Amino acid sequence: MRKLIVFVSVGVAGLVLCTTSLDGQAIGIAPAPGSRPGPVSYQGLVPGVTPVAELIRRLGQPAYEGGWYDWKMLYKAKAGQFDAFHLFGGRKEGKLGTIEAATVPGGYESADRIRQRLGRPEFELILPGGQRLLDYSRLGVRFTLSPRSQTIGAAYFPHGYRRVPPGYRGHLDLSHLRQGPQPPPSTPPDPNLLAGAFELDISPVEAGWLKGKYKIHDPLKARCVVIARGGLKLAIVGADLFGLLKSEVDPIEARLRKLGISHLLLAMSHNHADPDTIGIYGFYPKEYVGYLQARIVKGVSAALARLAPVKTLLVGSDELSLAGARVSGLFRNARNPGLVDPQIATIQARGANGRPLVTLVHFACHVEGLEKGPKEISADFPGYLCDELARRSGAPVIYLNGAIGGMVSGDTIERTHGQARKAGLRLADEVSRILALAVPSATAELGLRRSRIEIPVTNPRLLLFEKLHPDRRVFDRGRAVSELFHVRLGDAELLTVPGELLPELSFELLEKMEGYPRMIVGLCNDELGYIIPAEDFRKGAYEESMSVGPAAGPVLLRRALELLGREGL
């Protein structure tokens, strides 16, 4: 049974709520009652059943191991790859939880052979770059396949749980979307855009702002760009922040309007090595939040003062390999192993001299690559990524997180600064590779639409929070009130969501987005928690305990499709 603990505390900031789960981010810690293992396994090991001692007896000692949620063990696979084993219950007395393997089980080497043995999958996903996922959740296995339909990964997890019930979509094909290197336009337009960028430190400067002792390992930053065309001035801020509520972002936008800024997109990295700026872990740092608001206004104001003509708007994206049922060494899905969006997308504005003015980088991953414990503030891997790319380009780099719900999290060996730096530098190399293949945008559009969204709240803890803190959470008649934004920037298309969207929902939105590249920006201007598909909403699970309720997924999906102008298509 999943262990769920709820803390309720009252302090100088009032009541705050914290929900934790010892086994949180996984499908379940045991197979469904009465279910039998499926026909495919990793050397007969059964997730949720096989003890750690038996795993080691069969496979020997791992090549690497370390703490990640519970415990992670890596065994060498083929061609320098590793099979990753995640445990439930600890290294000594625990059980095998999930496996993400580059080792392909015999007889399952291709899509055709998988179908011959297992039949039609519950769900099939075809990504824009041609990689595939075949989902047999009830049997406890998912396969990732190359664009040539050859198996490159297998994920194993406790069996007996069907993720996509009958009656829901069982096939999603995104292969019509542009991905990877594109032919350049015959006559790139003059973008007729202005852009200015600036970054500044937003680390806490007063010891009394935060509860308990802490030290700053590396600075937190707000990286700001203002993009202007005609009378429209759009500010995009990528901030090393755990999160802010809409009621705390609205005053920032109001102050920016006085400077002539039309709209603000505040994209928060959801950094877990950051001060808890929401208050869910027991203390709300009101003074620090006020400081953040002022610093973001200052950063955007400085970016506005640096507006300069954009000569070229470069756009590009590519998919990383899903070999091993994850983006090995970078990100994985701990809730639904194998179900990952491997895209990295980028937009770079270059000035009249051909040099970069700013670079936007987008992909989806929880920023939690550092172990919890004594507070050591850090920007984690996005800090290393942005700083390295800025060093190479000579201009600020803004990181925009994506659909990180799930949990889409890191795949480093362990949660250390060294591993976070390694991941950040590798991501910088991937972005540099994509930028080298990027092409000028064929259009010079800058357009924006925004839409109010209301989601019924059924989570009793959030309802209690709203009752005791009506000035912080924006509820209206039992509904969470927030916003979505749809932005066209040249060929690129951005859609923002006010929380942690699960990738299953992001794929349905990407299907209707025609831009290149496409970016679904998570935790933008708000943090509503996890936004989960209705068919996969699980009673008592960690992500569900941190969601406004089961209506969030369907309501957001419908409203976002309306905003995209694609509802019913």
C-alpha positions in Angstrom: 0.0 0.0 0.0 1.4 3.4 -0.9 2.4 5.4 2.1 0.9 8.9 2.1 1.6 11.5 4.8 -0.1 14.9 5.1 1.5 17.6 7.2 -0.6 20.5 8.4 1.3 23.3 10.3 0.4 26.7 11.5 3.2 29.4 11.7 3.7 33.1 11.1 2.7 32.7 7.5 -0.5 30.8 8.4 -1.5 27.3 7.5 0.5 25.5 4.9 0.0 22.0 3.5 2.6 19.5 2.5 1.9 16.1 1.0 4.7 13.6 0.6 4.9 10.0 -0.5 7.7 7.6 0.3 7.0 5.6 -2.9 5.5 8.5 -4.8 6.5 8.5 -8.4 5.6 5.1 -9.8 2.7 3.1 -11.2 2.2 1.0 -8.0 4.4 -0.8 -5.6 2.8 -4.2 -6.2 1.0 -5.9 -9.1 -2.8 -5.6 -9.2 -4.5 -8.1 -7.0 -5.3 -11.3 -8.9 -3.3 -10.4 -11.9 -0.6 -12.7 -13.5 2.7 -11.7 -14.9 2.8 -11.1 -18.7 4.7 -13.3 -21.1 7.7 -10.9 -21.4 10.1 -10.1 -18.6 13.7 -9.2 -17.8 15.3 -12.6 -17.1 12.2 -13.6 -15.1 12.3 -10.7 -12.7 8.9 -9.5 -11.6 8.5 -5.7 -10.7 6.8 -5.3 -7.4 7.5 -8.8 -6.4 11.2 -9.8 -6.8 13.3 -8.9 -3.7 16.5 -6.9 -4.1 18.5 -9.9 -2.9 17.2 -12.1 -5.6 17.8 -9.4 -8.2 21.5 -9.2 -7.2 21.8 -13.0 -7.0 20.7 -13.2 -10.6 22.5 -10.2 -12.1 25.4 -9.6 -9.7 26.5 -6.3 -8.3 25.6 -3.2 -10.4 28.1 -1.1 -12.3 26.7 2.0 -10.6 24.1 2.7 -7.9 22.8 5.6 -5.9 19.8 7.4 -4.4 17.1 8.6 -6.8 13.7 8.8 -5.1 14.4 5.4 -3.5 17.4 3.6 -5.0 18.7 3.2 -8.5 21.0 0.5 -9.9 22.6 0.4 -13.3 23.7 -2.7 -15.1 25.8 -2.7 -18.3 23.8 -3.4 -21.5 24.9 -3.2 -25.1 27.1 -0.6 -26.8 28.0 1.4 -23.7 24.3 1.6 -22.6 22.9 0.7 -19.2 19.8 -1.0 -18.0 18.3 1.0 -15.1 16.6 -0.7 -12.1 14.6 1.3 -9.6 13.7 -0.1 -6.3 10.8 0.2 -3.9 11.6 0.1 -0.2 15.3 0.7 -0.1 18.6 -1.0 -1.0 18.5 -3.6 1.8 15.0 -4.8 2.3 13.2 -3.5 -0.8 11.8 -5.0 -4.0 12.3 -4.4 -7.7 10.2 -1.5 -8.8 10.7 -0.6 -12.4 13.2 -1.4 -15.2 14.2 0.8 -18.2 16.3 -1.4 -20.4 18.3 -1.0 -23.5 18.6 -4.8 -23.6 15.9 -6.0 -26.0 14.1 -9.3 -24.9 14.4 -12.1 -27.4 11.5 -12.4 -29.8 10.5 -8.8 -29.4 13.1 -7.1 -31.7 10.6 -5.2 -33.9 7.1 -3.8 -33.9 5.9 -6.7 -36.1 7.3 -9.3 -33.7 5.9 -7.6 -30.7 2.4 -7.5 -32.2 2.6 -11.1 -33.2 3.4 -12.2 -29.7 1.3 -9.7 -27.6 -1.4 -8.5 -30.0 -2.6 -5.0 -30.4 -1.2 -2.6 -27.9 -3.4 -0.6 -25.5 -1.8 2.5 -26.8 0.6 3.4 -29.7 2.4 6.7 -30.0 4.3 7.8 -33.1 6.5 10.8 -32.5 7.3 13.5 -35.1 10.8 12.1 -35.7 9.4 8.6 -36.3 10.2 6.9 -32.9 7.4 4.8 -31.5 6.0 3.6 -28.2 3.9 0.5 -27.9 2.1 0.3 -24.5 1.0 -3.0 -22.9 0.5 -1.6 -19.4 -1.8 -4.5 -18.2 1.1 -6.8 -19.0 3.6 -4.6 -17.3 5.7 -3.6 -20.3 6.2 -0.8 -22.8 8.5 -0.8 -25.8 10.3 2.1 -27.5 11.2 1.7 -31.2 13.4 3.4 -33.7 12.0 5.2 -36.8 12.5 1.9 -38.6 10.3 0.1 -36.1 13.2 -1.8 -34.5 13.0 -2.2 -30.7 15.5 0.0 -28.9 14.1 -0.1 -25.3 11.8 -1.9 -22.9 10.2 -0.6 -19.7 9.0 -3.1 -17.1 6.7 -2.2 -14.1 4.1 -3.8 -11.9 1.6 -5.6 -14.0 -2.2 -5.6 -14.0 -2.9 -1.9 -14.4 -4.3 -0.8 -17.7 -3.3 2.8 -18.3 -5.7 3.5 -21.2 -9.1 1.9 -20.7 -11.3 0.8 -23.6 -13.1 3.8 -25.2 -10.2 6.2 -24.9 -7.7 7.0 -27.7 -5.4 4.1 -28.4 -3.4 5.6 -31.2 -1.7 8.9 -31.6 0.3 9.7 -34.7 2.5 12.9 -34.7 4.6 12.0 -37.7 2.9 14.8 -39.7 4.7 17.4 -37.6 8.0 18.9 -38.7 11.0 17.7 -36.8 14.8 17.7 -37.2 16.7 19.7 -39.8 14.4 21.6 -42.3 15.1 23.1 -45.7 15.8 26.9 -45.4 13.2 29.3 -46.8 14.0 30.5 -50.3 13.7 34.2 -49.3 13.7 34.6 -45.5 11.7 37.7 -44.6 13.0 40.6 -42.6 11.6 39.7 -39.2 10.7 43.3 -38.4 11.1 42.4 -34.8 12.9 44.0 -31.9 14.4 41.9 -29.0 16.3 42.8 -25.9 17.6 40.4 -23.2 19.0 40.7 -19.7 19.6 38.3 -16.8 20.0 39.0 -13.1 20.6 37.2 -9.8 17.4 36.4 -7.8 19.1 34.4 -5.0 17.9 35.4 -1.4 20.0 38.1 0.2 18.6 38.2 3.7 19.1 35.2 6.0 15.7 35.8 7.7 13.7 35.4 4.5 13.9 31.6 4.6 13.3 29.2 7.4 16.3 27.2 8.7 19.9 27.3 7.6 21.0 27.3 4.0 23.9 28.2 1.8 24.0 29.2 -1.9 26.0 26.8 -4.0 25.4 28.7 -7.3 23.2 31.7 -8.1 19.5 31.6 -9.0 18.7 33.8 -12.0 15.8 35.4 -13.9 16.6 35.5 -17.6 14.4 38.0 -19.4 13.7 38.9 -23.0 11.3 41.5 -24.4 10.2 40.8 -28.0 8.4 43.7 -29.8 6.6 44.2 -33.1 4.3 47.1 -33.7 2.5 47.9 -30.5 2.9 44.4 -29.0 5.6 44.0 -26.4 5.9 40.5 -25.0 8.1 39.7 -22.0 9.3 36.1 -21.5 11.1 35.3 -18.3 12.7 32.0 -17.5 13.3 31.9 -13.8 15.0 29.5 -11.4 11.9 29.2 -9.3 10.1 26.4 -7.5 6.9 28.1 -8.3 4.6 31.1 -7.8 0.8 31.3 -7.8 -1.1 33.5 -10.2 -2.0 35.8 -7.4 1.8 36.5 -7.1 2.5 36.8 -10.8 -0.4 39.2 -11.6 1.2 42.1 -9.6 4.4 41.7 -11.7 2.5 41.9 -14.9 0.5 44.9 -13.6 3.8 46.8 -12.9 5.2 45.8 -16.3 2.1 47.2 -18.1 3.1 50.6 -16.7 6.4 50.2 -18.6 4.5 49.4 -21.9 4.8 45.6 -21.7 1.7 44.1 -23.2 2.0 40.6 -21.7 4.2 38.6 -19.4 5.1 34.9 -19.6 6.9 33.9 -16.4 8.1 30.3 -17.0 9.3 28.7 -13.8 11.8 25.9 -13.9 10.2 24.2 -10.9 13.6 23.8 -9.3 13.6 21.7 -6.2 16.9 23.1 -4.9 15.2 26.5 -4.7 13.5 28.1 -1.7 9.9 26.9 -1.4 8.2 30.0 -2.7 4.7 28.4 -2.6 4.8 27.3 1.1 3.8 23.6 0.6 6.7 22.4 2.7 5.8 24.4 5.8 6.8 28.0 5.5 5.8 30.8 3.0 8.7 33.3 2.5 6.6 36.4 1.9 9.5 38.8 2.0 11.5 36.8 -0.5 8.5 36.6 -2.8 8.2 40.3 -2.7 11.9 40.6 -3.6 11.5 38.2 -6.5 8.6 40.3 -7.9 10.7 43.5 -7.8 13.8 41.7 -9.3 11.7 40.3 -12.2 10.3 43.8 -12.9 13.9 45.1 -12.9 15.1 42.4 -15.2 12.4 43.0 -17.8 12.9 46.7 -17.6 16.6 46.2 -18.4 15.7 43.9 -21.3 13.3 46.5 -22.6 16.0 49.1 -22.6 18.2 46.8 -24.7 15.7 46.4 -27.6 17.5 46.1 -30.9 16.5 45.0 -34.4 16.4 41.3 -35.1 18.0 40.5 -38.4 17.4 36.7 -38.3 15.2 34.5 -36.2 16.6 30.9 -36.2 14.3 28.0 -35.3 15.1 24.3 -34.8 14.3 21.1 -32.9 15.2 17.5 -32.8 14.4 14.3 -30.9 16.9 12.5 -28.8 17.0 8.7 -28.8 14.6 6.7 -26.6 17.1 3.8 -26.5 16.7 2.2 -23.1 13.0 3.5 -22.8 14.3 6.9 -21.7 16.6 9.7 -22.8 19.5 7.9 -21.2 21.5 10.1 -18.8 19.0 13.0 -19.1 15.3 12.3 -18.5 12.8 9.5 -17.8 9.2 9.0 -16.8 9.0 7.6 -13.3 5.2 7.3 -13.2 4.8 5.7 -16.6 8.2 4.4 -17.7 9.0 4.8 -21.3 6.4 7.5 -22.0 8.7 10.5 -22.7 8.8 13.4 -25.1 12.5 13.5 -26.3 12.3 16.8 -28.1 14.6 19.7 -27.6 13.5 22.9 -29.3 15.3 26.2 -29.7 14.7 29.8 -31.0 17.6 32.2 -31.4 17.3 35.9 -32.3 20.3 37.4 -34.0 21.0 41.1 -34.4 22.2 43.3 -37.3 25.8 42.1 -36.8 24.7 38.5 -37.0 25.5 37.8 -33.3 22.9 36.3 -31.0 20.7 38.6 -28.9 19.0 35.8 -27.0 18.4 32.0 -27.2 15.3 30.2 -26.0 15.7 26.5 -25.1 12.8 24.2 -24.4 12.4 20.6 -23.2 10.6 18.7 -20.4 12.2 17.5 -17.2 11.7 18.0 -13.5 14.5 20.0 -12.1 15.3 17.8 -9.1 18.8 16.5 -9.8 20.0 17.3 -6.3 19.5 15.3 -3.1 17.2 16.6 -0.5 18.7 17.4 2.9 20.5 20.5 4.4 19.4 23.4 2.2 21.9 24.1 -0.5 20.5 26.5 -3.0 21.3 25.8 -6.7 19.8 26.3 -10.1 20.6 22.6 -10.8 21.2 21.5 -14.4 19.3 24.4 -16.2 21.8 26.8 -14.5 24.8 24.9 -16.0 23.0 24.6 -19.4 22.1 28.3 -19.6 25.5 29.6 -18.4 27.4 27.4 -20.8 25.3 28.3 -23.8 25.6 32.0 -22.8 29.3 31.6 -22.6 29.4 30.1 -26.1 27.0 32.6 -27.7 27.7 35.8 -25.7 24.0 36.4 -25.1 21.4 35.4 -22.4 19.8 31.9 -22.7 16.3 31.3 -21.4 15.2 27.8 -20.3 11.5 27.0 -20.7 10.3 23.8 -19.0 7.7 21.6 -20.7 5.2 18.9 -19.8 7.0 17.6 -16.7 4.2 15.8 -15.0 4.3 12.1 -14.8 7.0 12.3 -13.2 9.3 13.3 -16.0 12.5 13.5 -14.1 16.2 13.2 -14.4 18.2 10.1 -15.4 21.5 10.9 -13.9 23.4 8.3 -11.9 22.8 10.0 -8.6 21.6 13.4 -7.3 24.8 15.4 -7.0 26.2 18.7 -8.2 28.7 16.9 -10.4 25.9 14.9 -12.1 23.8 18.0 -12.5 26.7 19.8 -14.1 27.3 16.9 -16.4 23.7 16.8 -17.5 23.6 20.6 -18.1 26.8 20.5 -20.2 25.5 17.6 -22.3 22.2 19.4 -22.9 24.3 22.5 -24.0 26.0 20.3 -26.5 22.7 19.0 -27.8 21.3 22.5 -28.2 24.5 23.7 -29.9 24.1 20.8 -32.4 20.5 21.8 -33.1 21.4 25.4 -33.5 24.0 24.5 -36.1 21.2 22.9 -38.1 18.6 25.6 -37.4 17.1 27.6 -40.3 15.8 31.1 -40.5 12.1 31.4 -39.8 10.0 31.6 -43.0 7.6 34.0 -41.3 8.0 37.1 -39.2 4.8 36.9 -37.1 4.5 37.9 -33.5 1.0 37.2 -32.2 -0.5 36.3 -28.9 -3.9 35.1 -27.5 -4.7 34.4 -23.9 -7.6 32.7 -22.3 -9.1 32.3 -18.9 -9.4 28.8 -17.6 -11.6 27.6 -14.6 -11.0 24.1 -13.2 -13.3 22.6 -10.5 -11.2 21.9 -7.3 -12.0 18.7 -5.4 -8.7 18.3 -3.5 -9.8 19.0 0.1 -6.4 20.2 1.1 -6.4 22.9 -1.6 -9.9 23.9 -0.6 -8.8 24.3 3.0 -5.7 26.3 1.8 -7.9 28.7 -0.1 -10.3 29.1 2.8 -7.4 30.1 5.1 -5.4 32.1 2.5 -8.0 33.8 0.2 -5.4 36.4 -0.8 -3.0 33.8 -2.3 -4.9 31.3 -4.3 -7.3 32.4 -7.0 -10.5 30.4 -6.6 -13.9 31.4 -7.8 -16.9 29.4 -6.6 -14.8 26.3 -6.0 -12.8 26.7 -9.2 -9.2 27.4 -9.8 -8.9 30.4 -12.1 -5.8 30.7 -14.3 -4.7 31.4 -17.8 -3.4 29.8 -21.0 -1.4 31.7 -23.7 -0.9 30.9 -27.3 2.1 32.6 -29.0 3.3 32.7 -32.6 6.9 33.8 -32.9 7.9 33.5 -36.5 7.4 29.8 -37.4 7.5 28.8 -33.8 4.4 28.1 -31.8 4.2 28.2 -28.0 1.3 27.1 -25.7 1.6 27.8 -22.0 0.0 25.7 -19.2 -0.3 26.8 -15.5 1.1 23.7 -13.9 2.7 20.3 -14.4 1.1 18.7 -17.4 1.5 15.0 -18.0 3.1 14.1 -21.3 0.1 12.1 -22.4 -2.0 15.3 -22.6 0.9 17.3 -24.2 1.0 14.8 -27.1 -2.7 15.5 -27.8 -2.0 19.2 -27.9 1.1 18.9 -30.0 -1.0 16.9 -32.5 -2.9 20.1 -33.3 0.1 22.5 -33.3 1.4 23.4 -36.7 4.4 25.5 -35.8 8.1 24.7 -36.0 9.2 24.2 -33.4 6.4 23.6 -31.0 6.8 24.3 -27.3 4.4 23.5 -24.5 5.6 25.7 -21.7 4.8 24.4 -18.2 4.4 26.3 -14.9 3.8 29.5 -16.8 2.3 32.3 -14.6 0.9 29.8 -12.1 1.4 26.4 -10.4 -1.8 24.4 -10.3 0.1 21.1 -9.5 -0.2 18.0 -11.7 -2.6 18.0 -14.6 -3.5 14.4 -15.2 -5.6 12.6 -17.9 -8.9 11.6 -16.6 -8.4 8.0 -17.6 -5.2 7.7 -15.6 -6.3 9.5 -12.4 -5.4 7.2 -9.6 -6.8 7.2 -6.2 -4.2 7.7 -3.5 -1.3 8.3 -5.8 1.3 11.0 -5.2 0.6 13.1 -8.3 -3.1 13.0 -7.7 -2.6 14.3 -4.1 -0.8 17.3 -5.6 -3.5 18.1 -8.2 -6.6 20.3 -8.0 -8.6 17.2 -9.1 -9.6 14.9 -12.0 -11.3 17.7 -14.0 -8.0 19.5 -14.6 -6.9 17.3 -17.5 -10.1 17.3 -19.6 -10.8 21.0 -18.9 -7.4 22.2 -19.8 -7.3 20.0 -22.9 -10.6 21.3 -24.2 -9.7 25.0 -23.4 -6.3 24.7 -25.0 -7.7 23.2 -28.2 -10.2 26.1 -28.3 -7.3 28.5 -27.9 -5.4 26.8 -30.7 -8.5 27.0 -32.9 -8.3 23.2 -33.4 -11.2 21.9 -31.3 -13.0 19.1 -33.0 -10.4 18.7 -35.7 
